[in-house]
């Protein structure tokens, strides 16, 4: 798999209610979306493009030397937004693998992003994602911490059987915190966005269940930690502290 096979797309919009204008929040003198762009670029797996409905986000990314494309404002999910962006930037289908990186992960480790695409070396895998072992007891029962249940297929790799907000699987052993970053085969992404929301997706409010219910195979690479997702002012303060530490920038 060469770098020319892969494109990294970062969906970003300004509609967050808990943290208004979240992608433009300042972290150490840079907009959060710029931090995410830089970390995705540092992974070195392919070109990175921000997909946004906001000219302010586009301007911030381009001012930092990045690339952004404008998409419609009415997309129901980031997956739909990146699919529109993909068609705009690559109508001829040069990119066979599309990586979806959420725009609120400014502490993402570039090495973990690179690890996310490795399961797609296996032609039977349609979608790849990440998970890390839960270390904090309170997260085991927190419905906001999505768990993945899967069967081992290789060292630090699982085939996903289910994703849930419940505490699962039952019994002794580790629980895995799913990290919402996805690498799709282009055909799998096209199929996914064409499907209606599935029954379990609507019940658990987890988009990835639509793919499993449709028979798409999702494999999971295990990594050591979960990047901080910024949703609240407290999260933003934590991200500023983390990124102020020496060695955490990718200029």
Steps between C-alpha positions, in 0.01 A plus 500: 500500500663826391434853617335578166224250587389687813337836569424631848182707531412706808132602527447823694202724562411783739168365626617363839281631784709408806806677360402761239739539204688196629729438199627858525570486876849629572753250632847645541446760231348265242143403422414148615428393143855603405642277776296209367612571144866509607476175693331326210768630264774384737374141462639510147242263352359730233370850427271660759195708411251668735135469391290782639184703451667808653704756310659600834631147552618483142682832537671389823625177342622670184673777698698223676606353165241222493233404250125520558190452288153641554213253537126530550373602843222241526700177532368273779847365584871545447500193275259668261708817507826324414332306219393826335853636547652184355292528184602864465875451541532161331227447241717252311534261795876513549471458877393150597512554876332786685585580862246697705662694787270696729584868518490507881800272568790745539704256713482214249828309475608492133633146552152385601354651185752306295411184693132542418546418132706182544208255514411605146808313380262202538268508197213350702481808726266782392550751782772540762491688829674529839443407863692514828461304821288673763714579806262709710231307684233765454531477122391136502140602575497844334264493197699784341798265478422274204628144534597268219453125528711294265692184424881507479632439148863610545727667752328821619222457245138390532211436269213709636185309587309781671526855632300603806451760770436219747766329712607216274609230464397336825751319721862542596736675265567838343242730346591701192424869448417561135672799340282661234751514216435295188688387191264391220552331173349745257234252391408431863457871571280541193287206607482618859373852427238359262347281773212619719559515877470148641295374793792452739661824387186690599469315830864538613554828312817356347547550127751217462231242579343581163812362334502182708131439443559533126770234512803727465807372684659736751840418651647681798863586574578520872700804608627612838282802578189692398548849355312777678178590322418866560129553564485737799691798643665262750618278215642806325691600813640146525607506134679830554690349792595186307616686192699753702729216614838478324510281193125499433502719189542392138597826333 
